[in-house]
Amino acid sequence: SKDLKGAMEILIEQKRQKLSTVDKLDEHMDFASQLIFAQNRGDLTAENVNQCVLEMMIAAPDTLSVTLFFMLILIAEHPTVEEEMMREIETVMGKQELQS
């Protein structure tokens, strides 16, 4: 709808402004940044960028939940992999408490 599209345009403009003021660009390079730079080069239109970001925002929760579901199923079916993952987490985190 128009409201969602307008909100997306505002978010993209905010991202564009942030990219123009950062010191280390490589720390802020994500998919939205790549789209903005593609528009700057003339490879995409503003409408292309808006549509891509909108589709990411709408589709991401569904694809993420399905991916996580299957990942958890696979981990449950392969206990040795789960044990290796837990050892790696313990190696990296040490005694620190895990957080979301």
Buried (B, 14 or more C-beta within 10 A) or exposed (E): EEEEEEEBBEBBEEBBEEBEEEEEEEEEEEEBBEBBBBBEEEEBEEEEBBBBBBEBBEEEEEEEEEEEEEEEEEEEEEEEEBEEEEEEEEEEEEEEEEEE
